[in-house]
Amino acid sequence: MSVSTFYDRFERHAQGEGLKGHATHYCAGCGHGLAHKYMAEAIDELGIQDRTIAISPVGCSVFLYYYMDVGNSQAAHGRAPVVGLGHKLANPESIVISYQGDGDLASIGLAETFQAAQVGLPISVIFINNAIYGMTGGQMAPTTLMGQQTTTTPRGRERVAGLPIRMAEMIGQMDGPVYVERVALFGAKQRVKAKKAIKKALQLQVENKGYSFVEVLSECPTHLKMTPLEAEKWVEENMVPIFPLGVQKDITEEITPELEFKPFKPSFDVEEVKGLIIEGAENGVERFASAFPEHIAKDDISLKLAGAGGDGAQTAALLLTRMAINEGLDSTHIPSYGPESRGGTSYADVRIAKEEVLSPASPTPNILIAFNAPSLTKFAPTVASGGTILYDSSVISDPPSVNGDIQMYGVPFTEIATTIGRRVIKNVVALGALQAMTDIFPEETFLAAIRQALAAKCAMIPMNEEAFQWGQKAVREGIEGE
């Protein structure tokens, strides 16, 4: 039969000229070609070509987009299911196929695989299991059999390398999927079953029934170092006992109309979306700055706030980001949490741009606020020439030396906050010191952001305002603490 879902010519080979323009690049006996064929035929038979989006990640499966004339997205290694969910949610009428190999789906993408399956949205996952990393050199995969030789298990997979993962069984035990089956490609009978299973997975998506998962036991003659016929026999005799064929789950008859996925039309209307967002205020926020703080950097300022868990660096960073946005600037905040809950260092990068933040990281910050000694030691050498460093002199008694053109000032954040009554507001003390030290924004900009953040805890506002003012005073009057 003529399958319109395939391109007329495959430009992967010889720019689509001659015989190579009508043949896939896969090795002789590879199962990917048959899986492609059954997918293309099912798409044709269901009349869904113009609705189909195929997601192909890294590995041999990536080349799907060379052959199938449907919507195609390439995903990072292991991320195909979540990219597929994104497509489904953005365009609920689409038919999404996540086409993945065993290294991709069952190794680096295992978390994404499980999460997408449990969400249960109607997408169709076609999982090619050939028990090996095919494209990258024949390394051991999560589905490699015990005793099977690979480039990374030259003596055969041993117990120390773990046991093969049975994906169909694991997915079948989850609540989200409605249909899970394992099929194979050796022999005519098995191929007929494989084609039916793939078509059923797509049909269930057309009917909005739910998530489907089809595992296909496939041959890789190249890395098995066998002929195609020998590889088929190997799959039948060696893989099937470990990965039994058949349906693992099928509850499609239980999916009544009220339980079916209801396609919806996402709204991209700015006004409508704004009304749904928390704090998507209709009223404009008052602005206090007359211009971008070019005295710090011409059009893009980077800040790093660092300390131990509980020091409030992340909250202070969020407040700074809010201030910049309130002033009509573009701003980003990226948290990075260290492994230590106390005593080590975690940090937040903040970027503030006149027009657009092009890179959210702050590897060479203009401003560093350090709440503990490890953070100051780690990040002080990275501060840009002409930059500013503020640190908590309550806990840092011996700050490191820095370049002469960097302004470094110690303020007793913790001591001031404790005197006011709550140690945790030392981050607000730090913001007061930052304002007095750099004049990055007017005082009113800082106070407005603090009040916004504490709108649901109004009783806390006076204490935080006092902490902010003491931070300013510490810089202006040279309070260094004991």
C-alpha positions in Angstrom: 0.0 0.0 0.0 1.0 3.6 -0.5 1.6 5.3 2.8 1.2 9.1 2.5 2.6 9.6 6.0 6.1 8.8 4.7 7.9 11.4 2.7 8.1 10.7 -1.1 11.9 10.9 -0.8 14.1 10.4 2.3 16.7 13.1 2.1 18.8 11.5 4.9 20.6 9.6 2.1 22.3 11.1 -1.0 20.0 14.2 -0.8 17.1 11.9 -1.6 18.5 10.9 -5.0 18.4 7.3 -6.4 17.5 4.2 -4.5 18.8 5.7 -1.2 16.1 8.3 -1.4 13.6 5.5 -0.9 15.3 3.5 1.9 15.9 4.3 5.5 19.4 4.5 6.9 18.9 1.8 9.5 21.1 -1.3 9.6 19.8 -4.4 7.8 17.4 -6.2 10.2 16.9 -3.3 12.6 13.4 -3.1 14.1 13.1 0.6 13.7 12.1 0.4 10.1 9.1 -2.0 10.8 8.0 0.2 13.8 8.1 3.3 11.5 6.0 1.4 8.9 3.3 0.3 11.4 3.1 3.8 12.8 2.8 5.4 9.4 0.1 2.9 8.3 -1.9 3.5 11.5 -1.7 7.2 11.0 -2.9 6.8 7.4 -5.7 4.4 8.4 -7.0 6.7 11.2 -6.8 9.8 9.0 -4.8 11.8 11.5 -1.7 12.8 9.6 -2.4 16.5 9.8 -2.9 16.2 13.6 0.1 14.1 14.5 3.2 15.3 16.2 6.0 12.8 16.6 8.6 13.4 19.3 12.0 11.8 18.7 14.9 12.2 21.2 18.5 11.1 21.1 19.5 7.7 19.8 18.6 5.8 16.6 15.0 6.9 17.1 16.0 10.5 16.5 15.9 10.0 12.8 12.2 9.5 12.7 11.8 13.0 11.4 13.6 12.2 8.2 10.9 9.7 7.2 7.5 10.7 8.6 5.6 13.7 7.1 4.0 14.8 10.3 4.7 17.4 12.9 8.1 16.6 14.4 9.9 17.8 17.5 13.3 16.6 18.6 13.7 16.4 22.4 16.8 16.3 24.6 17.8 12.8 25.7 15.0 11.2 27.8 12.7 14.2 27.6 10.4 13.2 24.9 7.4 12.4 27.2 7.3 15.8 28.8 7.8 17.5 25.5 4.9 15.5 24.3 2.8 16.6 27.2 3.7 20.2 26.4 2.4 19.7 22.8 -0.8 18.0 24.0 -1.6 20.8 26.5 -0.8 23.6 24.0 -2.8 21.8 21.2 -5.2 19.3 22.8 -6.5 18.2 19.4 -3.1 17.0 18.4 -2.1 13.3 18.3 1.2 13.0 20.1 3.6 10.1 19.7 6.6 9.8 21.9 9.0 7.4 20.1 11.9 6.3 22.2 14.6 3.6 22.6 15.5 1.7 25.8 18.5 3.8 26.8 16.5 7.0 26.4 13.2 5.9 27.9 14.4 3.5 30.7 17.6 5.2 31.7 18.1 9.0 31.4 14.4 9.6 30.9 13.0 7.2 33.5 11.6 9.9 35.7 10.0 11.7 32.8 8.5 8.4 31.6 6.9 7.6 35.0 5.6 11.1 35.6 4.1 11.4 32.1 2.5 8.0 32.5 1.0 8.8 35.9 -0.4 12.1 34.6 -2.4 10.0 32.2 -3.1 12.5 29.4 -3.8 10.8 26.1 -0.4 10.5 24.4 1.0 7.4 22.8 4.4 6.1 23.8 6.2 3.7 21.4 9.1 2.1 23.2 11.7 0.3 21.1 13.5 -2.2 23.4 16.5 -3.9 21.7 18.5 -4.4 24.9 21.4 -2.2 23.9 22.5 1.4 23.3 22.4 1.2 19.5 23.6 4.5 18.2 26.3 5.3 20.7 28.4 2.2 20.5 26.7 -0.8 22.0 26.9 0.0 25.7 24.8 -1.8 28.3 21.2 -0.5 28.5 18.7 -0.8 31.4 17.1 -3.7 29.4 20.4 -5.6 28.6 20.0 -9.2 29.6 22.0 -11.0 32.3 25.1 -12.4 30.7 24.7 -10.3 27.5 28.0 -8.9 26.3 28.2 -5.2 25.5 31.1 -2.7 25.1 30.7 -1.8 28.8 30.0 -5.4 30.0 32.6 -7.4 27.9 32.2 -10.4 30.3 28.5 -10.2 30.1 26.1 -8.3 32.3 26.8 -9.5 35.9 24.8 -9.1 39.1 26.8 -6.1 40.1 25.4 -4.2 37.1 21.9 -4.8 38.2 19.0 -6.7 36.6 17.1 -5.8 33.4 14.2 -3.3 33.9 10.8 -4.5 32.8 9.2 -1.3 31.7 5.8 -2.6 30.5 5.2 -4.3 33.8 6.2 -1.2 35.7 4.1 1.2 33.6 1.2 -1.3 33.7 1.0 -1.1 37.5 0.5 2.7 37.5 -2.9 4.3 37.8 -2.5 6.8 34.9 -2.2 4.5 31.8 -5.2 2.9 30.2 -3.4 0.6 27.8 0.0 -1.1 28.1 1.2 -4.0 25.9 4.5 -5.6 24.9 4.9 -6.9 21.4 7.7 -8.2 19.2 8.8 -8.1 15.5 10.1 -11.6 14.9 7.9 -13.6 12.7 4.7 -12.7 10.8 2.4 -13.4 13.6 4.2 -11.2 16.0 4.4 -8.4 13.5 0.6 -8.4 13.0 0.2 -8.1 16.7 2.7 -5.3 16.8 0.9 -3.4 14.1 -2.5 -3.8 15.9 -1.0 -2.7 19.2 0.5 0.5 17.7 -2.7 1.3 15.9 -4.7 0.7 19.1 -2.4 3.1 21.0 -3.2 5.8 18.5 -6.9 5.0 18.3 -7.3 5.4 22.0 -5.7 8.8 21.8 -8.1 9.8 18.9 -10.9 8.7 21.2 -9.5 10.7 24.1 -9.3 7.6 26.3 -5.9 8.2 27.9 -2.2 7.3 28.0 -1.0 4.3 26.0 2.3 2.5 26.1 3.5 -0.1 23.6 6.9 -1.8 24.2 8.3 -3.4 21.0 11.0 -6.0 21.4 13.3 -5.2 18.5 16.4 -6.6 16.8 19.8 -4.9 16.7 21.9 -7.2 14.5 24.9 -4.8 14.4 25.6 -4.9 18.2 24.5 -8.5 18.6 27.0 -9.2 15.8 24.4 -11.5 14.1 22.6 -11.8 10.8 19.0 -10.4 10.8 17.6 -14.0 11.0 19.9 -14.9 13.9 19.0 -11.6 15.7 15.3 -12.5 15.3 15.9 -15.9 16.8 17.9 -14.4 19.6 15.1 -12.0 20.6 12.6 -14.9 20.6 14.7 -17.3 22.6 16.4 -14.8 25.0 14.4 -11.7 25.3 10.9 -13.1 25.4 11.5 -15.2 28.6 12.7 -12.0 30.4 10.2 -9.7 28.7 7.0 -11.8 28.2 4.8 -10.6 25.4 1.2 -9.6 25.9 -1.1 -7.0 27.4 -0.1 -5.7 30.8 -3.0 -3.4 31.3 -6.2 -2.6 29.3 -8.9 -0.7 31.1 -10.2 1.1 28.0 -13.7 -0.4 28.5 -13.8 1.3 31.9 -13.2 4.7 30.4 -16.8 6.0 30.2 -17.5 9.3 28.4 -17.4 11.3 31.6 -13.9 10.0 32.3 -12.5 10.7 28.9 -10.1 13.6 28.3 -12.0 16.7 27.3 -10.0 18.7 24.7 -10.0 22.4 25.4 -8.7 25.5 23.7 -5.9 27.2 25.5 -6.1 30.9 25.6 -3.2 33.1 24.5 -5.1 36.3 25.0 -3.0 38.6 27.2 -5.9 40.2 29.1 -7.6 36.9 29.8 -4.4 35.2 31.0 -3.5 38.2 33.1 -6.8 37.9 34.9 -6.0 34.3 35.9 -2.5 35.0 37.3 -2.2 35.5 41.0 -1.1 39.1 41.5 -1.9 39.8 37.9 -3.0 43.3 39.0 -5.0 45.4 36.6 -3.8 48.5 38.4 -0.3 49.6 37.6 2.4 49.5 40.3 3.8 52.8 41.4 7.3 53.5 40.1 9.9 55.5 42.0 13.1 55.3 39.9 13.6 57.9 37.3 16.1 55.9 35.3 18.0 52.6 35.0 20.9 52.5 37.6 23.6 53.0 35.0 26.1 54.0 37.7 26.3 50.3 38.5 26.3 48.9 35.0 25.2 50.4 31.7 22.2 48.2 30.8 22.5 44.9 32.7 23.2 44.4 36.3 24.1 41.1 37.9 23.8 40.3 41.6 24.6 37.2 43.6 23.2 36.6 47.1 24.7 33.7 49.0 24.5 32.1 52.4 23.6 29.0 54.3 20.1 27.5 54.4 17.9 29.8 56.5 19.9 33.0 55.9 17.2 34.4 53.6 19.4 34.9 50.5 16.7 33.4 48.2 13.9 35.6 49.7 16.1 38.7 49.4 16.8 37.8 45.7 13.1 37.4 45.0 12.4 40.8 46.5 15.1 42.4 44.3 13.6 40.8 41.3 10.2 42.1 42.3 11.6 45.6 42.7 13.1 45.6 39.2 9.9 44.3 37.6 7.9 47.0 39.5 10.1 49.6 38.0 9.3 48.3 34.5 12.6 46.5 34.0 13.3 42.9 32.9 14.6 40.8 35.7 15.3 37.1 36.5 16.0 35.1 39.6 17.6 31.6 39.6 18.1 29.8 42.9 20.9 27.2 43.4 20.7 25.2 46.6 23.8 23.6 48.0 23.8 20.1 49.6 24.1 21.5 53.1 21.0 22.6 54.9 23.1 24.6 57.3 26.7 25.9 57.3 27.5 25.5 53.6 26.5 27.8 50.8 23.5 28.2 48.5 23.0 31.2 46.3 20.7 33.0 44.0 21.5 34.9 40.8 19.6 38.0 40.0 19.8 39.8 36.7 18.3 43.3 36.1 18.3 44.6 32.5 17.1 47.8 30.9 15.6 46.0 28.0 15.9 42.2 28.2 17.9 39.7 30.3 19.9 37.6 27.9 21.5 35.3 30.4 20.0 34.7 33.8 23.2 33.5 35.5 25.6 35.8 37.4 29.0 34.2 37.1 30.8 37.6 37.5 28.3 39.7 39.6 28.4 43.4 40.0 27.1 43.0 43.5 27.7 40.2 46.0 25.8 39.9 49.3 27.4 37.2 51.5 25.7 35.9 54.6 28.4 33.5 55.8 32.1 33.0 55.4 32.1 30.0 53.0 29.9 32.1 50.6 32.2 35.1 50.8 35.3 33.0 50.3 33.8 31.2 47.3 32.3 34.1 45.4 34.3 37.2 46.3 37.0 36.4 43.7 34.2 36.3 41.0 33.0 39.9 41.6 33.4 42.1 38.5 35.9 44.9 38.5 34.5 48.0 40.1 31.9 45.8 41.9 30.5 45.9 45.5 30.6 43.3 48.2 28.4 43.4 51.3 28.9 40.8 54.0 27.6 39.9 57.5 30.3 41.1 59.8 28.5 39.4 62.7 29.7 36.0 61.5 32.6 36.9 59.2 35.5 38.3 61.2 38.3 37.8 58.7 37.1 38.7 55.2 39.4 37.7 52.3 41.4 40.3 50.3 39.9 41.5 47.0 41.0 43.7 44.1 41.5 47.3 45.0 38.7 48.6 42.8 36.1 46.4 44.5 34.3 48.1 47.4 33.8 45.7 50.3 31.8 46.6 53.4 30.9 44.6 56.5 27.5 45.1 58.1 26.4 43.1 61.2 23.2 41.8 59.6 22.6 39.1 62.2 23.4 41.3 65.2 21.1 44.1 64.1 18.2 41.7 63.3 18.6 40.0 66.7 18.5 43.3 68.5 15.3 44.2 66.6 13.8 41.0 67.7 13.9 38.4 64.9 17.1 36.9 63.6 15.4 35.8 60.3 15.0 39.4 59.1 18.8 39.8 58.7 18.1 39.6 54.9 16.0 42.7 55.1 18.8 44.4 57.0 21.1 43.4 54.1 18.7 45.0 51.6 18.7 48.3 53.6 22.5 48.2 53.5 22.4 47.4 49.8 20.2 50.5 49.1 22.5 52.8 51.1 25.7 51.3 49.6 24.7 51.3 45.9 21.5 53.3 45.5 20.5 50.7 43.0 16.8 51.7 43.5 15.2 54.4 45.6 14.2 53.6 49.2 10.6 53.7 48.3 11.1 50.9 45.7 12.5 48.6 48.4 9.8 49.4 50.9 7.0 48.9 48.3 8.3 45.4 47.4 8.6 44.5 51.1 5.0 45.6 51.7 3.8 43.6 48.7 5.5 40.5 49.9 4.0 40.8 53.4 0.5 41.8 52.3 -0.9 38.7 53.9 1.2 39.3 57.1 0.6 43.0 57.7 1.7 42.7 61.3 5.2 41.9 60.1 5.6 45.0 58.0 6.7 47.5 60.7 9.5 45.2 62.0 10.8 44.6 58.4 10.7 48.3 57.7 12.7 48.9 60.8 15.2 46.2 59.8 15.6 47.9 56.4 16.2 51.3 57.9 18.8 49.9 60.3 20.6 48.4 57.4 20.7 51.8 55.7 21.9 53.4 59.0 24.6 50.8 59.4 26.2 51.9 56.1 25.7 55.6 56.5 26.9 55.8 60.1 29.6 53.1 59.8 28.1 50.6 62.3 30.4 47.6 62.3 29.2 45.6 65.3 31.3 44.1 68.0 
